[in-house]
Amino acid sequence: METATATAAQRRVTRPRADALRNRERIVAAAREMFVEFGPDVPLDEVARRAGVGNATVYRHFADRSELVHQVVLLVTDRVSAHAEEAIAAADADKSAAFDALRRFVHASADERIGALCPMLQTAFDPDHPDLVDARERLEAVTDGLMQRARAAGQLRTDIAVGDLMVALSQLTRPLPGTACLNMDRFVHRHLQLFLDGLMAPARSELPGEAATLEDLRES
């Protein structure tokens, strides 16, 4: 009887934690979508509405907007890095398919709403928090590693760097301002495919300027 009582008590304690975790995940997911569509200054009331929670729930999980932006950037960075690591494993398993692995990575990154990383490049955003620095360095390292493999296979043009890829991904996956442009998601992968064709070696033109790194983008 005591065991049954203890189990019931544990369930009562555990259930709110599970609900709270789900609410937090829903808030971050909603914020990720809305930051891509409207930018990181979107009203938090709208984030709460899309997440299906009350305003108080948002503030219970996130003290302010900057904390929510921080968590969204961290989530997207980690998930995109995981896709890059999977692509590296595929490229290592079949070197002749290195560019195909890069191609899959780019499309998977678009589905993660990589445009939500734009705050990383804004002066109002603090990019120097230790976990963000770690996440950013991991992202840059694994993306560069994937590109190196495609380049070594002779399949990726030699005059681009990680920053070039990230800029293009962010631009192609972020809707233009105005509600008429918010229904363009169905064209994203089509346009990404056109972009990827332009990355293949041999290059058909000479690019102006220099290849961009993520550090270059943060300093611009």
C-alpha contacts under 8 A as a table, 3 or more apart, distances in Angstrom:
res1	aa1	res2	aa2	distance
1	M	4	A	5.12
1	M	5	T	6.17
2	E	5	T	5.02
2	E	6	A	6.05
3	T	6	A	5.03
3	T	7	T	6.08
4	A	7	T	5.06
4	A	8	A	6.19
5	T	8	A	5.14
5	T	9	A	6.18
6	A	9	A	5.03
6	A	10	Q	6.11
7	T	10	Q	5.01
7	T	11	R	6.23
8	A	11	R	5.06
8	A	12	R	6.34
9	A	12	R	5.06
9	A	13	V	6.38
10	Q	13	V	5.08
10	Q	14	T	5.98
11	R	14	T	5.02
11	R	15	R	5.91
12	R	15	R	5.66
12	R	16	P	7.28
13	V	16	P	6.32
13	V	17	R	7.14
14	T	17	R	5.28
14	T	18	A	6.37
15	R	18	A	5.12
15	R	19	D	6.19
16	P	19	D	4.94
16	P	20	A	5.92
17	R	20	A	5.00
17	R	21	L	6.12
18	A	21	L	5.07
18	A	22	R	6.23
19	D	22	R	5.11
19	D	23	N	6.14
20	A	23	N	5.05
20	A	24	R	6.13
21	L	24	R	5.09
21	L	25	E	6.21
22	R	25	E	5.10
22	R	26	R	6.12
23	N	26	R	5.04
23	N	27	I	6.15
23	N	51	A	7.85
23	N	53	V	7.28
23	N	57	T	7.83
24	R	27	I	5.13
24	R	28	V	6.26
24	R	58	V	7.80
24	R	61	H	6.59
25	E	28	V	5.21
25	E	29	A	6.04
26	R	29	A	5.08
26	R	30	A	6.02
26	R	51	A	5.33
26	R	52	G	7.92
27	I	30	A	5.14
27	I	31	A	6.03
27	I	47	V	6.82
27	I	48	A	6.63
27	I	51	A	5.22
27	I	53	V	7.88
27	I	58	V	6.93
28	V	31	A	5.03
28	V	32	R	6.04
28	V	68	L	7.16
28	V	71	Q	7.12
28	V	72	V	5.87
29	A	32	R	5.09
29	A	33	E	6.49
29	A	51	A	7.63
29	A	72	V	7.75
30	A	33	E	5.28
30	A	34	M	6.23
30	A	47	V	5.90
30	A	48	A	7.82
30	A	50	R	5.93
30	A	51	A	5.33
31	A	34	M	5.06
31	A	35	F	5.80
31	A	47	V	5.63
31	A	68	L	7.80
31	A	69	V	7.94
31	A	72	V	7.02
32	R	35	F	5.34
32	R	36	V	6.45
32	R	72	V	5.86
32	R	113	R	7.07
32	R	116	A	5.89
33	E	36	V	5.41
33	E	37	E	6.41
33	E	113	R	6.92
33	E	116	A	7.56
34	M	37	E	4.94
34	M	38	F	5.68
34	M	39	G	6.91
34	M	40	P	7.72
34	M	42	V	6.99
34	M	47	V	7.05
35	F	38	F	5.35
35	F	39	G	4.24
35	F	40	P	4.71
35	F	41	D	7.55
35	F	42	V	6.78
35	F	115	G	7.99
35	F	116	A	5.66
36	V	39	G	5.73
36	V	40	P	7.81
36	V	113	R	6.83
36	V	115	G	5.36
36	V	116	A	4.97
36	V	174	R	5.75
36	V	175	P	7.42
37	E	174	R	6.58
37	E	175	P	6.03
37	E	182	L	6.99
38	F	41	D	7.47
38	F	42	V	6.02
38	F	177	P	7.53
39	G	42	V	6.08
39	G	116	A	7.90
40	P	69	V	6.88
40	P	119	P	7.11
42	V	46	E	7.16
42	V	47	V	7.58
43	P	46	E	5.40
43	P	47	V	6.76
44	L	47	V	4.84
44	L	48	A	6.16
44	L	55	N	7.56
44	L	58	V	7.78
44	L	65	R	7.49
45	D	48	A	5.09
45	D	49	R	6.21
45	D	55	N	5.95
46	E	49	R	4.96
46	E	50	R	6.21
47	V	50	R	5.24
47	V	51	A	6.09
48	A	51	A	5.03
48	A	52	G	6.07
48	A	53	V	5.24
48	A	54	G	5.85
48	A	55	N	5.68
48	A	57	T	7.91
48	A	58	V	6.39
49	R	52	G	5.10
49	R	53	V	6.20
49	R	54	G	7.13
50	R	53	V	7.83
53	V	57	T	6.33
53	V	58	V	7.45
54	G	57	T	5.28
54	G	58	V	6.87
55	N	58	V	5.29
55	N	59	Y	6.61
56	A	59	Y	5.19
56	A	60	R	5.99
57	T	60	R	4.96
57	T	61	H	6.47
58	V	61	H	5.44
58	V	62	F	6.01
59	Y	62	F	4.89
59	Y	63	A	5.48
59	Y	64	D	6.82
60	R	63	A	6.87
62	F	65	R	7.28
62	F	67	E	5.83
62	F	68	L	5.83
63	A	67	E	6.49
64	D	67	E	5.58
64	D	68	L	6.75
65	R	68	L	5.16
65	R	69	V	6.18
66	S	69	V	5.05
66	S	70	H	5.99
66	S	125	F	7.63
67	E	70	H	4.96
67	E	71	Q	6.32
68	L	71	Q	5.17
68	L	72	V	6.26
69	V	72	V	5.12
69	V	73	V	6.14
69	V	119	P	7.78
70	H	73	V	5.32
70	H	74	L	6.15
70	H	132	L	7.98
71	Q	74	L	5.02
71	Q	75	L	6.03
72	V	75	L	5.12
72	V	76	V	6.20
72	V	116	A	7.33
73	V	76	V	5.32
73	V	77	T	5.95
73	V	116	A	6.61
73	V	117	L	5.46
73	V	119	P	7.66
73	V	120	M	7.46
74	L	77	T	5.16
74	L	78	D	6.07
74	L	131	D	7.89
74	L	132	L	6.31
74	L	135	A	6.82
75	L	78	D	5.33
75	L	79	R	6.17
76	V	79	R	5.15
76	V	80	V	6.00
76	V	112	E	6.49
76	V	113	R	7.46
76	V	114	I	6.47
76	V	116	A	7.29
76	V	117	L	7.07
77	T	80	V	5.31
77	T	81	S	6.08
77	T	114	I	7.97
77	T	117	L	7.38
77	T	135	A	6.25
77	T	136	R	6.81
77	T	139	L	6.52
78	D	81	S	5.09
78	D	82	A	6.21
78	D	135	A	6.30
78	D	139	L	7.38
79	R	82	A	5.06
79	R	83	H	6.45
79	R	112	E	7.28
80	V	83	H	5.10
80	V	84	A	6.35
80	V	108	A	7.67
80	V	109	S	5.53
80	V	112	E	6.99
80	V	114	I	7.63
80	V	139	L	7.24
81	S	84	A	5.00
81	S	85	E	6.24
81	S	138	R	6.79
81	S	139	L	4.90
81	S	142	V	6.54
81	S	143	T	7.33
82	A	85	E	5.08
82	A	86	E	6.31
83	H	86	E	5.11
83	H	87	A	6.21
83	H	105	F	5.88
83	H	108	A	6.89
83	H	109	S	7.29
84	A	87	A	4.96
84	A	88	I	6.14
84	A	102	L	7.94
84	A	105	F	5.89
84	A	139	L	7.94
84	A	142	V	5.92
84	A	143	T	5.88
84	A	146	L	6.79
85	E	88	I	5.03
85	E	89	A	6.33
85	E	142	V	6.26
85	E	146	L	7.99
86	E	89	A	5.19
86	E	90	A	6.40
87	A	90	A	5.01
87	A	91	A	6.12
87	A	101	A	4.96
87	A	102	L	6.48
87	A	104	R	7.32
87	A	105	F	6.17
87	A	146	L	6.99
88	I	91	A	4.99
88	I	92	D	6.05
88	I	98	A	7.97
88	I	101	A	7.21
88	I	142	V	7.76
88	I	145	G	7.29
88	I	146	L	5.38
88	I	149	R	7.81
89	A	92	D	5.14
89	A	93	A	6.18
90	A	93	A	5.07
90	A	94	D	6.34
90	A	97	A	7.79
90	A	98	A	7.45
90	A	101	A	6.29
91	A	94	D	5.17
91	A	95	K	5.18
91	A	96	S	7.61
91	A	97	A	5.96
91	A	98	A	4.43
91	A	99	F	7.88
91	A	101	A	5.92
91	A	146	L	7.67
91	A	149	R	6.96
91	A	150	A	7.86
92	D	95	K	5.66
92	D	98	A	7.66
92	D	149	R	7.96
94	D	97	A	5.48
94	D	98	A	6.94
95	K	98	A	5.29
95	K	149	R	7.51
95	K	150	A	7.95
95	K	153	A	6.54
96	S	99	F	7.84
96	S	153	A	6.54
97	A	100	D	5.14
97	A	101	A	6.31
98	A	101	A	5.08
98	A	102	L	6.37
98	A	146	L	7.78
98	A	149	R	6.14
98	A	150	A	4.74
98	A	153	A	6.86
98	A	155	Q	7.58
99	F	102	L	4.85
99	F	103	R	6.04
99	F	150	A	5.08
99	F	155	Q	6.04
99	F	156	L	6.89
99	F	200	M	7.96
100	D	103	R	4.89
100	D	104	R	6.25
101	A	104	R	5.17
101	A	105	F	6.22
102	L	105	F	5.00
102	L	106	V	6.28
102	L	146	L	6.64
102	L	147	M	7.06
102	L	150	A	7.25
103	R	106	V	5.23
103	R	107	H	6.47
103	R	196	L	6.87
104	R	107	H	5.27
104	R	108	A	6.07
105	F	108	A	5.08
105	F	109	S	6.02
106	V	109	S	5.10
106	V	110	A	6.34
106	V	169	L	7.45
106	V	192	L	7.74
107	H	110	A	5.11
107	H	111	D	6.48
107	H	189	H	6.55
107	H	192	L	7.28
108	A	111	D	5.10
108	A	112	E	6.48
109	S	112	E	5.02
109	S	113	R	6.71
109	S	114	I	5.84
109	S	169	L	7.98
110	A	113	R	5.21
110	A	114	I	5.70
110	A	115	G	7.91
110	A	169	L	6.98
110	A	173	T	6.10
110	A	188	V	7.88
110	A	189	H	7.84
111	D	114	I	7.53
113	R	116	A	5.98
113	R	173	T	6.91
114	I	117	L	5.75
114	I	169	L	7.14
114	I	170	S	6.06
114	I	173	T	7.19
115	G	118	C	5.80
115	G	169	L	7.32
115	G	170	S	4.41
115	G	171	Q	7.19
115	G	173	T	5.99
115	G	174	R	5.47
116	A	119	P	7.14
116	A	170	S	7.99
117	L	120	M	5.66
117	L	121	L	7.87
117	L	170	S	7.80
118	C	121	L	5.67
118	C	122	Q	7.13
118	C	170	S	7.30
119	P	122	Q	5.06
119	P	124	A	7.96
119	P	125	F	6.01
120	M	125	F	6.34
120	M	126	D	7.74
120	M	127	P	6.11
120	M	218	R	7.52
121	L	125	F	7.60
121	L	217	L	6.59
121	L	218	R	5.06
122	Q	125	F	5.58
122	Q	218	R	7.55
123	T	126	D	7.36
126	D	129	H	6.73
127	P	132	L	6.25
127	P	133	V	6.68
128	D	132	L	6.55
128	D	133	V	5.76
129	H	132	L	5.30
129	H	133	V	6.13
130	P	133	V	5.09
130	P	134	D	6.20
131	D	134	D	5.09
131	D	135	A	6.09
132	L	135	A	4.96
132	L	136	R	5.92
133	V	136	R	5.14
133	V	137	E	6.06
134	D	137	E	5.24
134	D	138	R	6.10
135	A	138	R	5.11
135	A	139	L	6.14
136	R	139	L	5.06
136	R	140	E	6.16
137	E	140	E	5.16
137	E	141	A	5.99
138	R	141	A	5.14
138	R	142	V	6.10
139	L	142	V	5.47
139	L	143	T	5.98
140	E	143	T	5.29
140	E	144	D	5.91
140	E	162	V	6.76
140	E	214	L	7.30
141	A	144	D	5.18
141	A	145	G	6.00
142	V	145	G	4.86
142	V	146	L	6.15
143	T	146	L	5.12
143	T	147	M	6.24
143	T	162	V	6.57
144	D	147	M	5.04
144	D	148	Q	6.03
144	D	161	A	7.35
144	D	162	V	5.80
145	G	148	Q	5.06
145	G	149	R	6.39
146	L	149	R	5.25
146	L	150	A	6.53
147	M	150	A	5.13
147	M	151	R	6.04
147	M	156	L	7.35
147	M	161	A	7.97
147	M	162	V	7.79
148	Q	151	R	4.93
148	Q	152	A	5.94
149	R	152	A	5.08
149	R	153	A	6.24
150	A	153	A	5.15
150	A	154	G	6.59
150	A	155	Q	5.46
150	A	156	L	5.35
151	R	154	G	5.12
151	R	155	Q	5.65
151	R	156	L	4.54
151	R	157	R	6.57
151	R	158	T	6.55
152	A	155	Q	7.50
152	A	156	L	7.97
153	A	156	L	7.65
154	G	157	R	7.64
154	G	201	A	6.46
154	G	202	P	7.98
155	Q	200	M	5.56
155	Q	201	A	4.93
155	Q	202	P	7.42
156	L	199	L	5.84
156	L	200	M	4.67
156	L	201	A	4.85
156	L	202	P	7.58
157	R	160	I	6.89
157	R	199	L	5.79
157	R	200	M	5.60
157	R	201	A	4.53
157	R	202	P	6.18
157	R	203	A	5.67
158	T	201	A	7.89
159	D	207	L	7.33
159	D	210	E	7.71
159	D	211	A	6.12
160	I	164	D	6.04
160	I	165	L	7.63
160	I	210	E	7.94
160	I	211	A	4.83
160	I	212	A	7.08
161	A	164	D	5.46
161	A	165	L	6.73
161	A	211	A	5.27
161	A	212	A	5.61
161	A	213	T	5.94
162	V	165	L	5.26
162	V	166	M	6.26
162	V	212	A	6.72
162	V	213	T	5.46
162	V	214	L	6.67
163	G	166	M	5.07
163	G	167	V	6.01
163	G	211	A	7.40
163	G	212	A	4.52
163	G	213	T	4.11
163	G	214	L	4.74
163	G	216	D	7.57
163	G	217	L	6.90
164	D	167	V	5.32
164	D	168	A	6.29
164	D	211	A	6.50
164	D	212	A	5.26
164	D	213	T	7.05
165	L	168	A	5.33
165	L	169	L	6.12
166	M	169	L	5.02
166	M	170	S	6.06
167	V	170	S	5.22
167	V	171	Q	6.13
168	A	171	Q	5.14
168	A	172	L	5.96
169	L	172	L	5.28
169	L	173	T	6.03
169	L	192	L	7.75
170	S	173	T	5.37
170	S	174	R	5.98
171	Q	174	R	5.45
172	L	175	P	7.73
172	L	188	V	6.60
172	L	191	H	7.30
172	L	192	L	6.98
173	T	185	D	7.66
173	T	188	V	6.16
175	P	181	C	5.86
175	P	182	L	5.68
175	P	184	M	7.01
175	P	185	D	7.96
176	L	181	C	5.69
176	L	182	L	7.37
177	P	181	C	6.76
178	G	181	C	5.74
178	G	182	L	7.13
179	T	182	L	5.28
179	T	183	N	7.90
180	A	183	N	6.80
181	C	184	M	5.85
182	L	185	D	7.32
183	N	186	R	7.36
184	M	187	F	5.62
184	M	188	V	6.94
185	D	188	V	5.25
186	R	189	H	7.25
187	F	190	R	5.27
187	F	191	H	6.28
188	V	191	H	5.31
188	V	192	L	6.09
189	H	192	L	4.89
189	H	193	Q	6.12
190	R	193	Q	5.24
190	R	194	L	6.67
191	H	194	L	5.05
191	H	195	F	6.28
192	L	195	F	4.94
192	L	196	L	6.08
193	Q	196	L	5.03
193	Q	197	D	6.24
194	L	197	D	5.20
194	L	198	G	6.67
195	F	198	G	5.21
195	F	199	L	6.80
196	L	199	L	5.08
196	L	200	M	6.82
197	D	200	M	5.55
198	G	203	A	7.50
199	L	203	A	7.27
200	M	203	A	6.49
203	A	206	E	7.37
207	L	210	E	7.89
212	A	216	D	5.96
212	A	217	L	7.06
213	T	216	D	5.13
213	T	217	L	6.59
214	L	217	L	5.07
214	L	218	R	6.35
215	E	218	R	5.16
215	E	219	E	6.31
216	D	219	E	5.24
216	D	220	S	6.21
217	L	220	S	5.26
